[in-house]
Amino acid sequence: YADRALRSASAGLDDRDRALARQLAFGTVQRARTLDHAIETLGKRPVRKLDGPVRDALRLGAFQLGYLDGVPRYAAVNESVELVRRARLASAVPFTNAVLRRVAEGIEGLLARLPEGPLKHSYPDWIWDVWRRDLGEEDALALMRAQNEPPETVVRLVRGEIEGEPTEIPGAWRVPRVDEQALADGRIWPQSRGSQLAGLVVGSLPGERILDLCAAPGGKTAMLAGEVTAVEVNESRASELEENLRRLGRDDIRVVQADGRSLPVELTGFDRALVDAPCSGLGVLAARPDLRWRSQPLPELQLELLRAAAGRVRPGGTIVYSVCTVNADEAEAVVDASGLDVEPIEEWPRFAHRTRPEFVQTLPHAHGTSGFFVARLRVAQ
């Protein structure tokens, strides 16, 4: 959870230093596979055999040498060596210095010679295989490049005014940075355009009963009109959900800590449901740099949750199924397996799925936002 660790570690920095820390931390974690290849090829030492602090320092130095313009070579080497010294590994200092000097001399050429693919862009092979299968090689490469770049900063405007520019998604504003005071006051909520789109597709109305089956942290939940019941299985995340909803002025939403697959019997007869299911997260890798190294597809769980929601919605009611991933196994395949009737999403033609236009699909390299799949389904009468 590099994004959360960085948030607390950089709290005392000014905006400029925080931005640099983010670039260094995110870039080093994202590029770990490529950096390890460079260290092993040029430094002649298997990375897996190194002490953790030495490995981390080498990666950080190699990232600066290979990917950052404006950082003097001597500074990248010396600062990384100093990290090893501060870790009280004095015996490893000469080794770290020697490896980084070899990396400094050869990393530019090594990176340039790498063939296009998962090693060059630092992704696990399985992600490359999935994207190439679903999108084709050209778009798979474009998607890999896009998710190695910083994502746009977008917030949902809850109330008041904000410095920024409105986007094509109602309520979504592109901003230079997140205003921490406005966030604390509940006037804004950091949320990508793709994520906000999923909330809007629900189309909930005042007076309707709405079920949000996987609600935390609450960004989409707070967008829902009507009498909303928000479900979260994890106790700490349920508490976080309640706090976030209070801050956003949604004290009217009922939070239930429960497994969405086995809800209390009284939770039934809803007009609409949102199933923003847990997933591999392959659409949000730019914002969560370590996720690519621990991600797992979850189609079985997703199908169970979708079917559970269908059992709690009245006949003729609708379910929106969304996942923040780019993986047909967790998207179209889950919807198809559910047996539910598809209600085409026609109000957002710009984001229509390339091969299944009845669905919405946002893609980082095509739309400049996080990758989401959204389907609207109807329970049989």
Secondary structure, 3 states (H helix, E strand, C coil): CHHHHHHHHCCCCCHHHHHHHHHHHHHHHHCHHHHHHHHHHHHCCCHHHCCHHHHHHHHHHHHHHHHCCCCCHHHHHHHHHHHHHHCCCHHHHHHHHHHHHHHHHHHHHHHHHCCCCHHHHCCCHHHHHHHHHHHCHHHHHHHHHHCCCCCCCEEEECCCCCCCEECCCCCEEECCCCCHHHHHCCCEEECCHHHHHHHHHHCCCCCCEEEECCCCCCCCHHHCCCEEEEEECCHHHHHHHHHHHHHCCCCCCEEEECCCCCCCCCCCCEEEEEEECCCCCCCCCCCCCCHHHCCCCCHHHHHHHHHHHHCCEEEEEEEEEEECCCCHHHCHHHHHHHCCEECCCCCCHHHECCCCCCCEEECHHHHCCCCEEEEEEECCC
